Amino acid sequence: MSVFVARQAILNRNQNVAAYELLFRDSPENCFPGVSDGQATARLIMENQLNLGTRHITSGKKALINIGPESLK
């Protein structure tokens, strides 16, 4: 199964990229998968930290991931 990670730039007040928000996708069509936010977050963390690393995806910028309350339990 393929995993796709989308990144969205987060800009600072000078309009420079300060970080990227990483988003899990299950197809190249950029559709949100039919899984819960918690499942998507867990999969994103697992795939990026264990397999890919975030430096390659974020060009060395900070990587931010939205985490819902259920993921913090």
C-alpha positions as a LaTeX table, in Angstrom:
\begin{tabular}{lrrr}
\hline
Residue & $x$ (\AA) & $y$ (\AA) & $z$ (\AA) \\
\hline
Met1 & 0.00 & 0.00 & 0.00 \\
Ser2 & 1.30 & 3.44 & $-0.90$ \\
Val3 & 1.34 & 6.35 & 1.48 \\
Phe4 & 1.29 & 9.96 & 0.34 \\
Val5 & 2.18 & 12.93 & 2.50 \\
Ala6 & 1.02 & 16.41 & 1.58 \\
Arg7 & 2.75 & 19.43 & 3.01 \\
Gln8 & 1.30 & 22.88 & 3.48 \\
Ala9 & 3.60 & 25.83 & 4.08 \\
Ile10 & 3.20 & 27.86 & 7.25 \\
Leu11 & 4.48 & 31.37 & 6.68 \\
Asn12 & 5.93 & 33.84 & 9.14 \\
Arg13 & 5.03 & 37.53 & 9.19 \\
Asn14 & 7.56 & 38.19 & 6.41 \\
Gln15 & 5.86 & 35.62 & 4.16 \\
Asn16 & 8.82 & 33.22 & 4.41 \\
Val17 & 8.26 & 29.51 & 5.03 \\
Ala18 & 8.75 & 28.89 & 8.75 \\
Ala19 & 7.45 & 25.31 & 8.85 \\
Tyr20 & 5.27 & 22.79 & 7.04 \\
Glu21 & 2.10 & 21.11 & 8.22 \\
Leu22 & 2.21 & 17.45 & 7.19 \\
Leu23 & $-1.03$ & 15.78 & 6.08 \\
Phe24 & $-1.68$ & 12.10 & 5.40 \\
Arg25 & $-3.24$ & 11.10 & 2.10 \\
Asp26 & $-3.96$ & 7.62 & 0.80 \\
Ser27 & $-3.88$ & 8.41 & $-2.92$ \\
Pro28 & $-2.23$ & 10.85 & $-5.30$ \\
Glu29 & $-5.64$ & 12.50 & $-5.91$ \\
Asn30 & $-5.11$ & 14.42 & $-2.65$ \\
Cys31 & $-8.27$ & 13.07 & $-1.00$ \\
Phe32 & $-8.58$ & 12.75 & 2.75 \\
Pro33 & $-8.78$ & 9.04 & 3.57 \\
Gly34 & $-11.80$ & 7.39 & 5.12 \\
Val35 & $-10.09$ & 7.03 & 8.49 \\
Ser36 & $-10.35$ & 8.96 & 11.73 \\
Asp37 & $-8.09$ & 11.92 & 12.49 \\
Gly38 & $-6.33$ & 9.82 & 15.12 \\
Gln39 & $-5.64$ & 7.00 & 12.68 \\
Ala40 & $-4.35$ & 9.43 & 10.06 \\
Thr41 & $-2.08$ & 11.15 & 12.59 \\
Ala42 & $-0.70$ & 7.88 & 13.92 \\
Arg43 & 0.00 & 6.62 & 10.42 \\
Leu44 & 1.64 & 9.89 & 9.39 \\
Ile45 & 3.95 & 9.82 & 12.40 \\
Met46 & 4.81 & 6.16 & 11.89 \\
Glu47 & 5.50 & 6.46 & 8.16 \\
Asn48 & 7.54 & 9.65 & 8.43 \\
Gln49 & 9.53 & 9.02 & 11.56 \\
Leu50 & 10.22 & 5.34 & 11.07 \\
Asn51 & 10.60 & 5.16 & 7.30 \\
Leu52 & 11.17 & 8.53 & 5.65 \\
Gly53 & 12.28 & 11.10 & 8.20 \\
Thr54 & 10.89 & 14.60 & 7.99 \\
Arg55 & 13.97 & 16.51 & 6.79 \\
His56 & 13.52 & 15.23 & 3.24 \\
Ile57 & 9.86 & 16.26 & 3.15 \\
Thr58 & 10.27 & 19.66 & 4.82 \\
Ser59 & 13.63 & 20.70 & 3.34 \\
Gly60 & 14.99 & 21.02 & 6.87 \\
Lys61 & 12.13 & 23.24 & 8.12 \\
Lys62 & 10.05 & 22.37 & 11.19 \\
Ala63 & 7.35 & 19.74 & 10.67 \\
Leu64 & 3.98 & 20.28 & 12.36 \\
Ile65 & 1.25 & 17.67 & 12.66 \\
Asn66 & $-2.30$ & 18.31 & 13.88 \\
Ile67 & $-3.11$ & 16.02 & 16.78 \\
Gly68 & $-6.64$ & 15.63 & 18.06 \\
Pro69 & $-7.53$ & 14.99 & 21.71 \\
Glu70 & $-8.00$ & 11.25 & 21.10 \\
Ser71 & $-4.37$ & 10.96 & 19.97 \\
Leu72 & $-3.09$ & 12.50 & 23.20 \\
Lys73 & $-4.66$ & 9.88 & 25.47 \\
\hline
\end{tabular}
